[in-house]
Amino acid sequence: MIAGFMVPHPPLIVPEVGRGDESVIEETTKAYERVADMIAEIKPDTVIISSPHSIMYADYFHISPGSGAEGTFGRFGAREVEMSVEYDRELVQQIAERAKAAGLPAGTSGERDPSLDHGTMVPLYFILRKYSDFKLVRIGLSGLSLADHYRLGMEISAAVESLGRRAVYVASGDLSHKLKSHGPYGFAPEGPEYDERIMDVMGSSEFDRLFDFNEDFLDKAAECGHRSFVMMAGAFDRTEVSVTRLSHQDVTGVGYGICTYETVTDSEGKPVRTDDRAFLDKWERREMEELNQKKDSEDAYVRLARLSLESYIKNGSPIKWESEGISVLDKEPSPEKRTEAENGLTKRRAGAFVSIHKNGRLRGCIGTIGPVEDKLADEIIANAISASTRDPRFPAITEDELPQLEINVDVLSEAEPIASKDELDVKRYGVIVTKDFRRGLLLPDLDGVDTVDDQVSIACRKAGISPDEDGISLERFEVVRHI
């Protein structure tokens, strides 16, 4: 892997599309020309492009199959700008095989539209005018974790090395789309914050900091390139690079950033490797240390949920409070806290939700609106098992995932009917919506749910109810969140 490039993909930058308006991003254009010059100087065998506008799946990385592809800027009013590329089929196969061996869901299945997307064509527009003697590998992003994107980048690099290719990586992606109130997507405070942070990270090549952007923040910033940048970072894992920040513009309300990364070589021309740049390892160690600290401070409710799901996943059978209650209560910090926890778990009936997160992302959440079991302890045991193995949105949690899980338990108060949304508070109250036999619930104080309208809309969607339907009844409840 000779070099990498962080680039945007505004169709506006193509003169036949911009028709003069591209002058507002002239700084970006000049930086793009420099990128194309560098690639022409390198003369790579293969150009690898990851694009957010290629085929994308929630749980799978799509690698474009076949011998090649064509594309035009017709949907942007410039059908005369067309291009065709030949794919590096041998490298595509090698990447897919290595990804499979590494447990990453990636391959060439699921092609829906073989034509080139604009996230690929904008970089190619500049590259092909300077250099064309290369084959292409085009890879889509996914809804999988940032860590999985980094791991795929590592496998891409290993595949390149195994075949002896001279390759460059082009990470196509715009920054925030929420930078200006007059922009096409409006303004959000997270927009400028994202651009500042990502340009600092990418401009310094401190790639471990890419993992510090949580999903809620990324959504609010409305970025489209973060996973592309992470995948490229993985392709340079443990590799010394020389970084140059070429440009950053936000004049259109969308952020465009360009940085270059050249592999540093030794006197024999071999890449300089260093464990100091094993960024995924560094981040995972830091995350595990923080998670272990959280585990040490978990209260009895969360310890019970964790013990329940761990025992079920390892042994296939649920625990019983009567046999495990003492071990759950033993870690309470005082006799008073132990008695309080024991009474709450054994002398109370209540609905409860168990939520499981992994790498900052939801991994399972199941609960009961009202009590089903004779005591709260059994409610938590049953719902912990369901959240880890029966949430229809996720595959069952596996034993090797157990050390990475963050768990919380929400104990619900009895729900009370309310007359309107005016009686809700998204931070304090959860909501239950009901229409005929359909019923949906949403807990309070959730990341990314900032307004009552959002809260009610999501609860309705979970129940299969349109928020505009007549006759929807509302209930509210409070929770005690155990962490």
Stockholm file with secondary structure:
# STOCKHOLM 1.0

chainA/1-483         MIAGFMVPHPPLIVPEVGRGDESVIEETTKAYERVADMIAEIKPDTVIISSPHSIMYADYFHISPGSGAEGTFGRFGAREVEMSVEYDRELVQQIAERAKAAGLPAGTSGERDPSLDHGTMVPLYFILRKYSDFKLVRIGLSGLSLADHYRLGMEISAAVESLGRRAVYVASGDLSHKLKSHGPYGFAPEGPEYDERIMDVMGSSEFDRLFDFNEDFLDKAAECGHRSFVMMAGAFDRTEVSVTRLSHQDVTGVGYGICTYETVTDSEGKPVRTDDRAFLDKWERREMEELNQKKDSEDAYVRLARLSLESYIKNGSPIKWESEGISVLDKEPSPEKRTEAENGLTKRRAGAFVSIHKNGRLRGCIGTIGPVEDKLADEIIANAISASTRDPRFPAITEDELPQLEINVDVLSEAEPIASKDELDVKRYGVIVTKDFRRGLLLPDLDGVDTVDDQVSIACRKAGISPDEDGISLERFEVVRHI
#=GR chainA/1-483 SS CCEEEEECCCGGGSHHHHTTGGGGGHHHHHHHHHHHHHHHHHCCSEEEEEETTSCCBSSCEEBCCSSEEEEEEGGGTEEEEEEEEEBCHHHHHHHHHHHHHTTCCEESCCCSCCSCCHHHHHHHHHHHTTCCCCEEEEEECBSSCHHHHHHHHHHHHHHHHHHTCCEEEEEECCCBSCBCTTSTTCBCTHHHHHHHHHHHHHHHTCGGGGGGSCHHHHHHHTBSSHHHHHHHHHHTTTBCEEEEEEEEECTTSSCEEEEEEEECBCTTSCBCBCGGGCHHHHHHHHHHHHHHHHHHTCCHHHHHHHHHHHHHHHHSSCCCHHHHHHHHHTTCSSHHHHHHHHHHHHSCCCCEEEEEEETTEEEEEEECSSCCSSSHHHHHHHHHHHHHHCCTTSCCCCGGGGGGEEEEEEEECCCEEESSGGGCCTTTCEEEEEETTEEEEECSSCTTCCSHHHHHHHHHHHHTCCTTCSSCEEEEECEEEEC
#=GC SS_cons         CCEEEEECCCGGGSHHHHTTGGGGGHHHHHHHHHHHHHHHHHCCSEEEEEETTSCCBSSCEEBCCSSEEEEEEGGGTEEEEEEEEEBCHHHHHHHHHHHHHTTCCEESCCCSCCSCCHHHHHHHHHHHTTCCCCEEEEEECBSSCHHHHHHHHHHHHHHHHHHTCCEEEEEECCCBSCBCTTSTTCBCTHHHHHHHHHHHHHHHTCGGGGGGSCHHHHHHHTBSSHHHHHHHHHHTTTBCEEEEEEEEECTTSSCEEEEEEEECBCTTSCBCBCGGGCHHHHHHHHHHHHHHHHHHTCCHHHHHHHHHHHHHHHHSSCCCHHHHHHHHHTTCSSHHHHHHHHHHHHSCCCCEEEEEEETTEEEEEEECSSCCSSSHHHHHHHHHHHHHHCCTTSCCCCGGGGGGEEEEEEEECCCEEESSGGGCCTTTCEEEEEETTEEEEECSSCTTCCSHHHHHHHHHHHHTCCTTCSSCEEEEECEEEEC
//
